[in-house]
Amino acid sequence: MNPPKSAQILSFTEVTANNIIGLSSQFLKKVSEASYIALDLEFTGLSDSSPKDMNHRYMAYKKTVETHAMVSMGISIFKQTQECVYSCDNFHFLTLKQGSMTMDVKTGQFLLEHNFSLDRLFLEGVPFWPPSQSYSSPLNELFKGMMRLMAKRSLPLVTHNGLYDILYIYHSFIGTLPKTLAGFLKNFSNQFPSGVYDTKFLVQEQDCEASFLSYVFARFDRLRQKRFVSTTPDKPYFEVNVQDPLEPENNKRKAEGEEAGKEPAVKKQRGLDNKGSYCKQFAERGYCEFGHGTKSIYHNIETILDHQLGPSLCPVPVMEEVVKVKEGLTGGAHSSHYDAYMTAFAYCYLTHTMKQEDLEKCKNKLNIGGIDIPLTFPAPTLGRQIIPKDIQTTKEEIIKNVNAEKIFENVNLEKNVENKNKE
């Protein structure tokens, strides 16, 4: 096994309207060989209401999801290649909901602060319609193909604090959100019969110092590195090899480097530890109220972990050396592809450190902010999978049947008809 190195390596395949046709088959082939899949979304709004009663909260979230939209979807595919060795392929889908959508001001500001390009969203985003409408799209068919393969191969879905993610996924690809929470839980469970894991809930069950994603990822990476020389059967060292971006079939992709952003000046320095090296509130919660910028040196996870765990054995590489993305595309933490990757890595670590029976007890349980009891999905109803109805279909046939080029032609025809009707 290779000497340890930092897992903070950012490599991903960008999927847009310009290349989805050339990437669809390769993407589904990766899914068909996966051990598990992690997902993260960026979207245009959150509900401003979070009632304690979960039934009421579901109705508030449902109302928000139906009027807003996902704008990017990150998918991280982990495949076990040896006993403690994994390969990882990361995908970033730029997604453009057709018709009208609402964007909250705070959400828009958050996206822009993290380098999300609204220009690219509207010019290059993959068009899709919610299934409640009569149109089809390459993205809808691709996601259905992924669901069929996941059901066929018993692949779990992994999220981090993922209630909003799965609500947006359901609304965007599966159907109209059910009128009741119970109906939603039952239907979603039938779509993903192999279950869902929430790494935030898993981490909280481990009594970790903090449970926000970037901290969890960096901490688990440090602990993994330390096991290289002191590995045990209960706490083994494992290796993750992040793969290079895929080349679209018959379409050579040119990658451009993205310059690292400059550290903004910090006007306020309240809330720091005794040595003034990091923000104590951020170390506990993942955010602070002291006015430190989103890229502040006081919010550096590595500095926090240096204080808690000691210096890293494998320093994190400079980001411009490992990030290869198009100009204007989100990179780093709080981009959907990187959050999906961090989630998948965290789950990988937990599968190597938790007992299998303890991990199984956490299956189908989601963390809910402000509520001590997790949201629990019921067991799937046998034979009630709405989307993966062709379970007997081979994975090769599933991949072949997702013909993105043909669907794209239909999308263009539907758009032309729609424009004529408006005239």
VEXVO-91550 format. One record per residue (C-alpha): residue number from 0; residue in three letters; x, y, z. Coordinates in pm, 1 decimal, padded with zeros to 6 digits. Layout:
BEGIN
(NUM ALA (X Y Z))
...
***
This chain:
BEGIN
(0 MET (00000.0 00000.0 00000.0))
(1 ASN (00124.4 00349.8 -00081.5))
(2 PRO (00252.1 00586.1 00193.0))
(3 PRO (-00023.3 00806.4 00340.2))
(4 LYS (-00120.4 01129.4 00172.3))
(5 SER (-00389.3 01386.9 00232.9))
(6 ALA (-00733.9 01298.3 00099.1))
(7 GLN (-00801.0 01665.2 00025.6))
(8 ILE (-00754.7 01628.2 -00347.8))
(9 LEU (-01014.8 01786.4 -00571.1))
(10 SER (-01072.8 01614.8 -00904.2))
(11 PHE (-01411.0 01582.7 -01071.1))
(12 THR (-01594.7 01553.2 -01399.1))
(13 GLU (-01813.2 01849.0 -01484.4))
(14 VAL (-02142.2 01764.2 -01656.4))
(15 THR (-02319.7 02039.7 -01850.0))
(16 ALA (-02561.8 02070.3 -02139.4))
(17 ASN (-02257.4 02068.1 -02367.4))
(18 ASN (-02121.8 01726.4 -02270.1))
(19 ILE (-02392.9 01519.6 -02098.5))
(20 ILE (-02444.1 01313.0 -02414.8))
(21 GLY (-02077.9 01208.6 -02420.7))
(22 LEU (-02064.7 01131.6 -02048.2))
(23 SER (-02392.2 00946.3 -01979.7))
(24 SER (-02273.9 00592.6 -02056.6))
(25 GLN (-01946.5 00639.6 -01868.7))
(26 PHE (-02129.3 00777.0 -01566.3))
(27 LEU (-02371.7 00483.8 -01551.7))
(28 LYS (-02086.3 00236.4 -01595.7))
(29 LYS (-01919.3 00387.4 -01289.7))
(30 VAL (-02248.2 00352.1 -01098.2))
(31 SER (-02280.1 -00012.0 -01206.7))
(32 GLU (-01939.7 -00089.3 -01050.1))
(33 ALA (-01986.0 00114.5 -00730.1))
(34 SER (-01981.5 00005.9 -00366.7))
(35 TYR (-02188.6 00306.0 -00257.9))
(36 ILE (-02284.2 00653.7 -00377.8))
(37 ALA (-02289.2 00988.2 -00195.7))
(38 LEU (-02492.8 01287.2 -00306.6))
(39 ASP (-02505.7 01658.3 -00228.1))
(40 LEU (-02703.2 01943.7 -00383.9))
(41 GLU (-02690.9 02319.3 -00405.6))
(42 PHE (-03032.1 02483.8 -00433.9))
(43 THR (-03193.4 02825.7 -00442.2))
(44 GLY (-03369.7 02836.2 -00108.7))
(45 LEU (-03437.0 02701.5 00239.2))
(46 SER (-03756.5 02731.3 00437.5))
(47 ASP (-03767.1 03016.0 00689.7))
(48 SER (-03988.2 02798.3 00909.9))
(49 SER (-03870.9 02491.7 01105.0))
(50 PRO (-04154.2 02379.6 01335.9))
(51 LYS (-04074.9 02129.8 01611.1))
(52 ASP (-04354.6 01905.2 01487.4))
(53 MET (-04197.9 01706.2 01202.9))
(54 ASN (-04525.9 01679.4 01011.4))
(55 HIS (-04557.5 02058.0 01008.1))
(56 ARG (-04191.2 02097.3 00920.4))
(57 TYR (-04233.8 01865.2 00622.7))
(58 MET (-04518.7 02081.1 00490.9))
(59 ALA (-04305.4 02396.5 00525.8))
(60 TYR (-04008.5 02235.5 00350.6))
(61 LYS (-04234.4 02090.9 00080.6))
(62 LYS (-04369.5 02437.2 -00000.8))
(63 THR (-04015.6 02573.8 -00036.9))
(64 VAL (-03887.3 02288.0 -00252.3))
(65 GLU (-04181.8 02315.4 -00492.3))
(66 THR (-04110.9 02682.7 -00565.7))
(67 HIS (-03730.3 02673.0 -00565.0))
(68 ALA (-03481.8 02455.1 -00754.1))
(69 MET (-03156.9 02264.3 -00731.0))
(70 VAL (-02878.8 02432.8 -00929.4))
(71 SER (-02603.4 02175.1 -00894.7))
(72 MET (-02580.4 01809.5 -00802.5))
(73 GLY (-02263.5 01647.0 -00675.5))
(74 ILE (-02228.3 01270.0 -00691.4))
(75 SER (-01930.9 01079.2 -00551.0))
(76 ILE (-01895.0 00715.2 -00653.9))
(77 PHE (-01676.5 00493.3 -00433.5))
(78 LYS (-01564.9 00152.3 -00556.0))
(79 GLN (-01372.0 -00092.7 -00339.9))
(80 THR (-01086.5 -00231.4 -00549.1))
(81 GLN (-00895.1 -00414.0 -00273.0))
(82 GLU (-00956.9 -00492.2 00093.6))
(83 CYS (-00872.3 -00139.8 00213.6))
(84 VAL (-00833.5 00042.3 -00117.4))
(85 TYR (-01100.5 00245.4 -00297.1))
(86 SER (-01126.7 00436.2 -00621.6))
(87 CYS (-01341.5 00747.5 -00632.8))
(88 ASP (-01505.8 00931.5 -00922.5))
(89 ASN (-01663.4 01270.4 -00852.4))
(90 PHE (-01924.2 01436.1 -01074.9))
(91 HIS (-02057.1 01790.6 -01074.2))
(92 PHE (-02387.3 01835.1 -01260.3))
(93 LEU (-02480.3 02194.1 -01341.3))
(94 THR (-02862.0 02170.2 -01336.2))
(95 LEU (-03110.7 02419.5 -01478.7))
(96 LYS (-03477.2 02378.0 -01391.0))
(97 GLN (-03704.3 02483.5 -01676.1))
(98 GLY (-03988.6 02726.6 -01621.4))
(99 SER (-03994.2 02955.6 -01320.1))
(100 MET (-03805.9 02925.5 -00993.0))
(101 THR (-03748.1 03136.9 -00685.5))
(102 MET (-03408.9 03227.5 -00540.8))
(103 ASP (-03374.0 03357.3 -00186.3))
(104 VAL (-03140.2 03654.2 -00144.8))
(105 LYS (-02931.3 03492.8 00129.3))
(106 THR (-02896.1 03172.6 -00070.2))
(107 GLY (-02790.3 03364.4 -00380.1))
(108 GLN (-02531.8 03554.8 -00179.0))
(109 PHE (-02402.6 03228.9 -00030.5))
(110 LEU (-02362.3 03072.7 -00374.8))
(111 LEU (-02179.8 03375.7 -00512.5))
(112 GLU (-01952.1 03397.2 -00207.6))
(113 HIS (-01845.4 03041.3 -00285.8))
(114 ASN (-01773.1 03121.1 -00652.6))
(115 PHE (-02087.8 02970.7 -00801.2))
(116 SER (-02142.7 03115.8 -01149.6))
(117 LEU (-02501.8 03209.6 -01227.9))
(118 ASP (-02388.5 03298.3 -01580.8))
(119 ARG (-02275.0 02943.0 -01642.1))
(120 LEU (-02588.4 02803.4 -01480.3))
(121 PHE (-02816.9 02973.9 -01732.5))
(122 LEU (-02586.0 02925.8 -02031.5))
(123 GLU (-02457.7 02571.4 -01973.1))
(124 GLY (-02685.5 02411.3 -01713.6))
(125 VAL (-02841.1 02076.4 -01807.4))
(126 PRO (-03213.8 02145.6 -01858.1))
(127 PHE (-03465.0 01939.1 -01664.2))
(128 TRP (-03833.5 01946.6 -01579.1))
(129 PRO (-03982.7 01809.3 -01257.0))
(130 PRO (-04164.6 01481.7 -01338.2))
(131 SER (-04495.3 01644.8 -01245.1))
(132 GLN (-04468.9 01813.6 -01586.3))
(133 SER (-04511.1 01621.7 -01910.7))
(134 TYR (-04159.8 01679.9 -02047.4))
(135 SER (-03860.2 01446.7 -02037.2))
(136 SER (-03492.4 01537.6 -02017.0))
(137 PRO (-03150.2 01368.4 -02032.4))
(138 LEU (-03092.7 01445.1 -01666.2))
(139 ASN (-03420.2 01284.4 -01557.6))
(140 GLU (-03347.1 00969.4 -01756.8))
(141 LEU (-02988.1 00954.9 -01634.1))
(142 PHE (-03095.4 00978.8 -01271.2))
(143 LYS (-03361.1 00710.9 -01321.5))
(144 GLY (-03093.5 00489.1 -01474.1))
(145 MET (-02876.8 00546.3 -01167.6))
(146 MET (-03167.7 00455.8 -00938.5))
(147 ARG (-03231.6 00132.9 -01127.3))
(148 LEU (-02867.0 00033.0 -01100.1))
(149 MET (-02856.7 00119.6 -00729.9))
(150 ALA (-03165.4 -00093.5 -00666.1))
(151 LYS (-03030.0 -00381.4 -00872.9))
(152 ARG (-02690.2 -00380.6 -00701.1))
(153 SER (-02818.1 -00297.0 -00348.2))
(154 LEU (-02617.8 00026.6 -00330.0))
(155 PRO (-02694.8 00259.9 -00037.6))
(156 LEU (-02733.5 00635.5 -00081.6))
(157 VAL (-02517.6 00847.4 00150.4))
(158 THR (-02586.2 01210.2 00247.5))
(159 HIS (-02476.0 01453.7 00517.2))
(160 ASN (-02762.0 01627.4 00696.2))
(161 GLY (-02948.8 01539.4 00380.1))
(162 LEU (-03320.5 01605.0 00433.5))
(163 TYR (-03330.5 01899.5 00191.9))
(164 ASP (-03119.7 01704.9 -00057.6))
(165 ILE (-03359.8 01412.5 -00073.9))
(166 LEU (-03663.9 01642.0 -00085.5))
(167 TYR (-03519.6 01825.2 -00386.7))
(168 ILE (-03420.4 01492.5 -00546.2))
(169 TYR (-03771.8 01356.4 -00504.6))
(170 HIS (-03932.2 01671.7 -00647.1))
(171 SER (-03684.4 01694.1 -00937.4))
(172 PHE (-03666.2 01330.8 -01048.8))
(173 ILE (-03925.2 01107.2 -00883.0))
(174 GLY (-04258.9 01285.5 -00865.2))
(175 THR (-04482.2 01534.9 -00688.9))
(176 LEU (-04400.3 01546.3 -00319.8))
(177 PRO (-04668.9 01353.2 -00125.5))
(178 LYS (-04916.7 01547.7 00083.9))
(179 THR (-04802.3 01386.4 00408.2))
(180 LEU (-04468.8 01311.4 00571.3))
(181 ALA (-04562.9 00944.6 00608.9))
(182 GLY (-04637.2 00921.2 00237.6))
(183 PHE (-04305.9 01080.9 00148.4))
(184 LEU (-04104.8 00850.5 00375.7))
(185 LYS (-04277.0 00541.8 00237.2))
(186 ASN (-04236.4 00642.9 -00127.8))
(187 PHE (-03872.9 00749.4 -00094.8))
(188 SER (-03786.9 00425.3 00081.9))
(189 ASN (-03935.7 00235.2 -00212.1))
(190 GLN (-03721.0 00431.8 -00457.3))
(191 PHE (-03399.1 00353.5 -00266.8))
(192 PRO (-03466.0 00005.1 -00127.7))
(193 SER (-03103.3 -00038.2 -00017.1))
(194 GLY (-03142.7 00246.5 00228.0))
(195 VAL (-02990.7 00583.8 00305.7))
(196 TYR (-02716.3 00677.6 00551.8))
(197 ASP (-02673.3 01024.7 00700.9))
(198 THR (-02311.0 01081.7 00800.0))
(199 LYS (-02408.9 01371.4 01027.6))
(200 PHE (-02629.9 01136.5 01228.8))
(201 LEU (-02356.4 00870.5 01227.9))
(202 VAL (-02096.9 01119.1 01355.1))
(203 GLN (-02326.7 01245.7 01629.2))
(204 GLU (-02371.1 00886.7 01743.7))
(205 GLN (-01990.3 00873.0 01781.8))
(206 ASP (-01980.4 01179.6 02013.4))
(207 CYS (-01739.9 01366.9 01786.3))
(208 GLU (-01635.3 01720.8 01891.6))
(209 ALA (-01825.5 01869.8 01595.1))
(210 SER (-02038.5 01730.9 01315.0))
(211 PHE (-02024.0 01987.6 01033.6))
(212 LEU (-01897.9 01829.8 00714.9))
(213 SER (-01565.1 02001.3 00646.2))
(214 TYR (-01452.1 01936.0 01003.7))
(215 VAL (-01561.7 01571.3 00995.9))
(216 PHE (-01379.3 01513.5 00667.3))
(217 ALA (-01053.5 01674.9 00779.1))
(218 ARG (-01059.4 01503.6 01119.0))
(219 PHE (-01126.5 01159.3 00974.3))
(220 ASP (-00850.2 01210.2 00718.5))
(221 ARG (-00601.8 01292.7 00996.1))
(222 LEU (-00705.5 00989.8 01201.7))
(223 ARG (-00681.7 00769.2 00892.2))
(224 GLN (-00327.5 00889.1 00820.7))
(225 LYS (-00213.5 00811.8 01175.9))
(226 ARG (-00319.0 00450.8 01132.1))
(227 PHE (-00068.8 00389.9 00853.0))
(228 VAL (00199.5 00286.4 01104.7))
(229 SER (-00034.3 00160.4 01379.1))
(230 THR (-00315.3 -00006.5 01188.2))
(231 THR (-00523.3 -00271.9 01366.7))
(232 PRO (-00805.3 -00500.7 01250.7))
(233 ASP (-01052.8 -00281.5 01440.3))
(234 LYS (-00907.8 00044.6 01308.9))
(235 PRO (-00747.3 -00027.3 00970.9))
(236 TYR (-00573.3 00219.5 00744.6))
(237 PHE (-00746.1 00260.7 00409.3))
(238 GLU (-00658.1 00438.5 00087.6))
(239 VAL (-00876.1 00640.0 -00151.2))
(240 ASN (-00755.4 00705.5 -00505.5))
(241 VAL (-00944.1 00995.6 -00661.4))
(242 GLN (-00968.2 00943.4 -01036.9))
(243 ASP (-00898.5 01202.5 -01305.2))
(244 PRO (-01192.0 01370.8 -01484.4))
(245 LEU (-01354.6 01164.2 -01758.0))
(246 GLU (-01327.7 01263.6 -02121.3))
(247 PRO (-01665.3 01290.0 -02300.6))
(248 GLU (-01693.2 01034.7 -02577.3))
(249 ASN (-01595.4 01188.6 -02913.2))
(250 ASN (-01548.1 01524.4 -02747.5))
(251 LYS (-01208.1 01616.6 -02605.9))
(252 ARG (-01245.3 01815.4 -02285.9))
(253 LYS (-01002.7 02095.8 -02209.0))
(254 ALA (-00936.6 02161.5 -01841.6))
(255 GLU (-00831.8 02502.6 -01719.5))
(256 GLY (-00669.4 02589.1 -01388.9))
(257 GLU (-00848.4 02812.3 -01143.6))
(258 GLU (-00649.8 03064.6 -00945.5))
(259 ALA (-00685.3 03039.5 -00571.3))
(260 GLY (-00881.9 03328.2 -00422.2))
(261 LYS (-00707.3 03577.4 -00198.4))
(262 GLU (-00771.5 03576.9 00172.1))
(263 PRO (-01011.4 03863.9 00253.1))
(264 ALA (-00916.8 04105.2 00524.8))
(265 VAL (-01063.0 04021.6 00864.4))
(266 LYS (-01213.6 04329.2 01022.1))
(267 LYS (-01320.2 04167.3 01350.8))
(268 GLN (-01118.9 03923.6 01557.1))
(269 ARG (-01358.3 03837.0 01839.2))
(270 GLY (-01431.3 03481.7 01948.5))
(271 LEU (-01078.9 03342.5 01904.0))
(272 ASP (-00902.1 03083.2 02118.1))
(273 ASN (-00645.9 03189.4 02379.2))
(274 LYS (-00365.3 03194.7 02124.0))
(275 GLY (-00571.8 03388.2 01870.5))
(276 SER (-00522.7 03118.5 01608.0))
(277 TYR (-00877.1 03002.5 01532.4))
(278 CYS (-01244.1 03086.4 01592.5))
(279 LYS (-01385.5 02875.5 01877.9))
(280 GLN (-01747.7 02911.4 01764.8))
(281 PHE (-01666.8 02797.5 01411.3))
(282 ALA (-01474.1 02499.1 01550.6))
(283 GLU (-01790.9 02386.3 01730.1))
(284 ARG (-02063.5 02475.8 01479.1))
(285 GLY (-01916.0 02532.2 01135.1))
(286 TYR (-02018.4 02900.4 01134.0))
(287 CYS (-01975.6 03204.0 01357.9))
(288 GLU (-02136.1 03536.1 01446.2))
(289 PHE (-01815.7 03735.9 01484.5))
(290 GLY (-01784.2 03875.2 01133.1))
(291 HIS (-01501.1 03653.1 01012.7))
(292 GLY (-01515.0 03610.8 00634.4))
(293 THR (-01610.2 03282.4 00467.2))
(294 LYS (-01242.7 03225.9 00375.5))
(295 SER (-01099.9 03359.8 00701.3))
(296 ILE (-00774.5 03221.1 00838.2))
(297 TYR (-00959.4 03181.4 01169.3))
(298 HIS (-01191.3 02927.3 01003.9))
(299 ASN (-00909.8 02704.4 00881.2))
(300 ILE (-01001.6 02344.0 00966.3))
(301 GLU (-00637.2 02237.0 00954.7))
(302 THR (-00543.0 02493.7 01221.4))
(303 ILE (-00828.2 02374.8 01442.6))
(304 LEU (-00719.9 02012.2 01406.4))
(305 ASP (-00355.7 02105.3 01472.0))
(306 HIS (-00476.2 02234.4 01808.6))
(307 GLN (-00694.0 01928.4 01880.6))
(308 LEU (-00487.5 01642.4 01734.5))
(309 GLY (-00137.6 01780.4 01683.5))
(310 PRO (00040.3 01851.8 01351.8))
(311 SER (-00064.7 01655.8 01045.2))
(312 LEU (00160.6 01376.3 00924.0))
(313 CYS (00066.7 01464.1 00566.2))
(314 PRO (00025.9 01838.8 00504.8))
(315 VAL (-00263.9 01935.5 00281.7))
(316 PRO (-00145.0 02016.1 -00073.6))
(317 VAL (-00183.4 02369.5 -00205.5))
(318 MET (-00522.9 02382.3 -00373.4))
(319 GLU (-00405.6 02531.2 -00702.9))
(320 GLU (-00186.4 02225.7 -00750.2))
(321 VAL (-00473.6 01979.9 -00724.0))
(322 VAL (-00777.3 02169.5 -00852.5))
(323 LYS (-00840.4 02152.9 -01225.3))
(324 VAL (-01173.1 02312.5 -01309.7))
(325 LYS (-01318.3 02552.6 -01559.3))
(326 GLU (-01310.9 02918.4 -01469.1))
(327 GLY (-01626.0 03021.4 -01287.0))
(328 LEU (-01719.9 02675.8 -01156.3))
(329 THR (-01744.3 02632.2 -00783.1))
(330 GLY (-01443.1 02465.2 -00624.4))
(331 GLY (-01360.6 02357.4 -00270.8))
(332 ALA (-01587.9 02326.5 00028.2))
(333 HIS (-01954.7 02415.2 -00025.2))
(334 SER (-01953.2 02300.5 -00386.4))
(335 SER (-02180.0 02004.2 -00442.4))
(336 HIS (-01914.8 01772.8 -00591.1))
(337 TYR (-01667.4 01834.2 -00309.0))
(338 ASP (-01932.7 01805.4 -00038.2))
(339 ALA (-02043.8 01476.0 -00194.0))
(340 TYR (-01681.7 01357.0 -00192.7))
(341 MET (-01629.7 01458.2 00171.0))
(342 THR (-01952.8 01277.0 00260.5))
(343 ALA (-01844.9 00960.7 00079.5))
(344 PHE (-01502.4 00971.9 00244.9))
(345 ALA (-01656.3 01017.4 00590.4))
(346 TYR (-01885.2 00719.4 00531.1))
(347 CYS (-01587.2 00511.8 00415.4))
(348 TYR (-01403.5 00595.9 00736.8))
(349 LEU (-01705.3 00503.3 00948.9))
(350 THR (-01748.3 00167.5 00774.2))
(351 HIS (-01391.1 00087.9 00880.3))
(352 THR (-01429.8 00202.9 01241.3))
(353 MET (-01788.4 00118.2 01341.9))
(354 LYS (-01919.6 -00228.2 01411.5))
(355 GLN (-02140.6 -00352.5 01130.2))
(356 GLU (-02438.2 -00397.2 01362.5))
(357 ASP (-02401.2 -00038.8 01491.9))
(358 LEU (-02381.7 00092.7 01136.9))
(359 GLU (-02692.1 -00103.7 01041.2))
(360 LYS (-02884.5 00046.1 01335.1))
(361 CYS (-02820.1 00392.7 01189.6))
(362 LYS (-02950.2 00300.7 00845.0))
(363 ASN (-03250.5 00502.3 00718.5))
(364 LYS (-03215.7 00761.4 00995.9))
(365 LEU (-03164.8 01130.1 00917.6))
(366 ASN (-03046.6 01404.9 01148.2))
(367 ILE (-03307.9 01678.8 01198.4))
(368 GLY (-03186.3 02012.7 01329.6))
(369 GLY (-03343.2 02114.1 01659.8))
(370 ILE (-03505.0 01773.2 01713.2))
(371 ASP (-03336.9 01501.7 01919.8))
(372 ILE (-03514.7 01211.1 01750.0))
(373 PRO (-03394.4 01124.5 01396.1))
(374 LEU (-03631.3 01103.2 01101.9))
(375 THR (-03669.0 00732.0 01025.9))
(376 PHE (-03759.5 00577.4 00690.7))
(377 PRO (-03967.6 00258.1 00692.5))
(378 ALA (-03851.2 -00062.6 00528.7))
(379 PRO (-03930.7 -00066.5 00153.9))
(380 THR (-04249.6 -00236.2 00042.7))
(381 LEU (-04161.1 -00541.0 -00164.8))
(382 GLY (-04244.4 -00489.0 -00530.3))
(383 ARG (-04340.7 -00124.1 -00481.8))
(384 GLN (-04035.9 00041.1 -00638.6))
(385 ILE (-04192.6 00302.8 -00866.1))
(386 ILE (-03884.9 00392.7 -01071.1))
(387 PRO (-03667.1 00076.2 -01058.4))
(388 LYS (-03944.5 -00146.5 -01193.0))
(389 ASP (-03712.8 -00329.3 -01437.3))
(390 ILE (-03499.4 -00491.5 -01166.5))
(391 GLN (-03446.3 -00797.1 -01388.5))
(392 THR (-03286.5 -00582.5 -01658.5))
(393 THR (-02910.8 -00628.5 -01681.7))
(394 LYS (-02689.1 -00334.8 -01594.8))
(395 GLU (-02563.2 -00329.4 -01955.2))
(396 GLU (-02921.1 -00291.5 -02083.5))
(397 ILE (-02993.5 -00014.0 -01833.6))
(398 ILE (-02687.9 00180.2 -01949.8))
(399 LYS (-02774.8 00126.9 -02315.5))
(400 ASN (-03138.4 00232.7 -02271.1))
(401 VAL (-03042.9 00577.9 -02137.7))
(402 ASN (-03002.3 00744.0 -02476.8))
(403 ALA (-02919.4 01103.1 -02388.1))
(404 GLU (-02878.7 01213.0 -02748.9))
(405 LYS (-03231.4 01101.9 -02841.4))
(406 ILE (-03377.7 01262.7 -02530.0))
(407 PHE (-03196.8 01587.6 -02604.8))
(408 GLU (-03359.4 01594.2 -02947.2))
(409 ASN (-03697.3 01556.2 -02776.9))
(410 VAL (-03613.0 01837.2 -02535.0))
(411 ASN (-03539.3 02073.6 -02822.3))
(412 LEU (-03864.6 01976.5 -02996.5))
(413 GLU (-04064.0 02032.6 -02676.7))
(414 LYS (-03902.0 02371.7 -02623.2))
(415 ASN (-03986.1 02473.4 -02980.9))
(416 VAL (-04348.6 02368.1 -02932.7))
(417 GLU (-04363.7 02556.5 -02605.0))
(418 ASN (-04224.5 02873.4 -02765.6))
(419 LYS (-04475.7 02849.6 -03051.8))
(420 ASN (-04761.1 02813.2 -02805.4))
(421 LYS (-04646.6 03129.6 -02628.6))
(422 GLU (-04649.6 03316.6 -02961.5))
***
